Amino acid sequence: MSHPRALLPGPVLLLAALLAACAGSAHPELQAWMSQQKSQATAAALPSLVPSSLPPPMPAQAALLDPFSPERLGQASKAAPARSLRARAGLLPEPGRRKEPLEAWPLAVMALVGTVAEPGQALALVRVDKLLYQVRPGQYLGPDFGRVVRISESAVTLRELVQDGSGAWVERTAILHLQETAK
């Protein structure tokens, strides 16, 4: 029974002999062409670019304040007293409410493709990811707790709850407009 290591020196010696034969026979025309190419090659220097020496712009004194400082947060709350009053009045998202399917999608990927007037209530048709959904007033859309407050012939109006810079919940209005389709 032969051992695999006993066969190893034969192929290795044959490979070494072939490589030695190739190395010994130099091709004179190849060597001549290589030396000619080396002599003709020139390196072109790239033009040096001098950087402009403009002084860095200095921010205004108000921009130097830390965005999380009490002064900056105080300015934000003074700018919107009505919003902070509504936030103190208990404007919060409903934590125990079950999420609806369209709350998983941002409003930017939703398209209002039509409305249907049912007796006593309007119905909107919203397309998301090639699927069509029926939306009624009171349903929720989008990740910002957007509740449908009105459906017209050309738009769906939402009232969203978002947090402002001080962490208070405030209302904002978002509108999903009817998408025109080319025929």
URBEL-V772645 format. One record per residue. RES is the residue in one letter. SS is DSSP state (helix for helix, strand for strand, loop for the rest). PHI is phi in degrees with one decimal (* if undefined). PSI is psi in radians with two decimals (NA if undefined). Layout:
((RES	SS	PHI	PSI) (RES	SS	PHI	PSI))
//
This chain:
((M	loop	*	2.22) (S	loop	-90.8	2.59) (H	loop	-92.1	2.46) (P	helix	-60.4	-0.48) (R	helix	-73.1	-0.37) (A	helix	-70.4	-0.51) (L	helix	-84.2	-0.25) (L	helix	-64.7	-0.77) (P	helix	-64.2	-0.53) (G	helix	-61.7	-0.99) (P	helix	-63.8	-0.57) (V	helix	-67.2	-0.73) (L	helix	-66.0	-0.68) (L	helix	-64.6	-0.74) (L	helix	-64.4	-0.72) (A	helix	-65.1	-0.66) (A	helix	-67.4	-0.69) (L	helix	-65.6	-0.72) (L	helix	-66.3	-0.65) (A	helix	-66.7	-0.62) (A	helix	-68.3	-0.68) (C	helix	-69.6	-0.62) (A	helix	-72.6	-0.54) (G	helix	-74.1	-0.53) (S	loop	-94.1	1.74) (A	loop	-87.3	2.54) (H	loop	-95.3	1.91) (P	helix	-65.9	-0.62) (E	helix	-68.4	-0.58) (L	helix	-67.4	-0.74) (Q	helix	-63.9	-0.69) (A	helix	-65.8	-0.75) (W	helix	-64.2	-0.71) (M	helix	-63.2	-0.76) (S	helix	-67.1	-0.62) (Q	helix	-64.7	-0.76) (Q	helix	-64.7	-0.67) (K	helix	-65.2	-0.65) (S	helix	-73.5	-0.52) (Q	helix	-84.7	-0.32) (A	loop	-73.9	2.33) (T	loop	-129.0	2.56) (A	loop	-98.0	2.12) (A	loop	-88.5	2.26) (A	loop	-81.6	2.37) (L	loop	-77.2	2.50) (P	loop	-65.5	2.44) (S	loop	-80.1	2.37) (L	loop	-99.7	2.20) (V	loop	-92.7	2.12) (P	loop	-67.9	2.51) (S	loop	-73.0	2.57) (S	loop	-108.0	1.21) (L	loop	-92.0	2.42) (P	loop	-70.0	2.56) (P	loop	-65.3	2.51) (P	loop	-67.8	2.42) (M	loop	-94.4	2.24) (P	loop	-70.4	2.74) (A	loop	-67.0	2.81) (Q	helix	-61.2	-0.59) (A	helix	-68.4	-0.53) (A	helix	-75.7	-0.29) (L	helix	-77.8	-0.23) (L	loop	-67.3	2.54) (D	loop	-66.3	2.26) (P	loop	-63.8	-0.30) (F	loop	-105.6	0.20) (S	loop	-74.8	2.70) (P	helix	-60.5	-0.56) (E	helix	-63.9	-0.78) (R	helix	-66.8	-0.74) (L	helix	-67.4	-0.57) (G	helix	-66.3	-0.68) (Q	helix	-63.7	-0.68) (A	helix	-66.9	-0.67) (S	helix	-74.5	-0.52) (K	helix	-71.1	-0.52) (A	helix	-71.0	-0.43) (A	loop	-133.5	1.23) (P	helix	-68.2	-0.55) (A	helix	-66.5	-0.67) (R	helix	-65.5	-0.74) (S	helix	-70.2	-0.53) (L	helix	-66.4	-0.74) (R	helix	-65.3	-0.63) (A	helix	-67.2	-0.65) (R	helix	-71.5	-0.40) (A	loop	-77.8	0.03) (G	loop	103.6	0.48) (L	loop	-80.7	1.70) (L	loop	-136.7	2.65) (P	loop	-69.0	2.71) (E	loop	-80.6	1.90) (P	loop	-71.6	-0.52) (G	loop	-91.4	0.00) (R	loop	-74.8	2.43) (R	loop	-73.1	2.34) (K	loop	-70.1	2.49) (E	loop	-93.1	2.76) (P	helix	-58.4	-0.64) (L	helix	-78.7	-0.05) (E	helix	-78.9	-0.21) (A	helix	-80.1	-0.22) (W	loop	-111.2	2.45) (P	loop	-71.1	2.71) (L	helix	-62.5	-0.45) (A	helix	-65.5	-0.41) (V	helix	-97.7	0.00) (M	loop	-92.6	2.54) (A	strand	-132.3	2.18) (L	strand	-80.1	2.02) (V	strand	-105.9	-0.16) (G	strand	173.6	2.93) (T	strand	-131.8	2.65) (V	strand	-128.0	2.30) (A	strand	-95.9	1.80) (E	strand	-88.8	2.76) (P	loop	-61.6	2.05) (G	loop	87.1	-0.18) (Q	strand	-157.3	2.45) (A	strand	-89.4	2.68) (L	strand	-133.9	2.33) (A	strand	-110.7	2.56) (L	strand	-108.8	2.03) (V	strand	-116.4	2.26) (R	strand	-101.2	2.25) (V	strand	-137.4	2.12) (D	loop	54.3	0.85) (K	loop	65.6	0.25) (L	strand	-115.5	2.58) (L	strand	-108.7	2.27) (Y	strand	-119.7	2.54) (Q	strand	-93.3	2.28) (V	strand	-123.3	2.33) (R	strand	-119.0	2.79) (P	loop	-58.3	2.43) (G	loop	99.5	-0.31) (Q	loop	-78.1	2.85) (Y	strand	-107.2	2.44) (L	strand	-133.3	2.49) (G	loop	79.3	2.91) (P	loop	-78.6	-0.17) (D	loop	-100.4	0.64) (F	loop	53.9	0.72) (G	strand	-77.5	2.08) (R	strand	-106.5	2.30) (V	strand	-69.8	2.11) (V	strand	-107.9	-0.38) (R	strand	-157.0	2.42) (I	strand	-123.5	2.08) (S	loop	-111.6	-3.07) (E	loop	-66.0	-0.47) (S	loop	-122.5	0.03) (A	strand	-160.3	2.75) (V	strand	-117.3	2.18) (T	strand	-102.0	2.30) (L	strand	-118.6	2.62) (R	strand	-113.9	1.97) (E	strand	-101.4	2.69) (L	strand	-113.4	2.09) (V	strand	-132.1	2.79) (Q	strand	-92.5	2.41) (D	loop	-88.2	-3.00) (G	loop	-62.0	-0.48) (S	loop	-92.1	0.00) (G	loop	92.9	0.01) (A	loop	-81.7	2.54) (W	strand	-82.2	2.26) (V	strand	-129.6	2.73) (E	strand	-92.5	2.55) (R	strand	-143.6	2.70) (T	strand	-100.7	2.35) (A	strand	-125.6	2.54) (I	strand	-127.5	2.29) (L	strand	-105.2	1.91) (H	strand	-87.3	2.71) (L	strand	-65.4	2.31) (Q	loop	-91.1	2.21) (E	loop	-81.3	2.37) (T	loop	-110.9	2.39) (A	loop	-83.1	2.35) (K	loop	-109.4	NA))
//
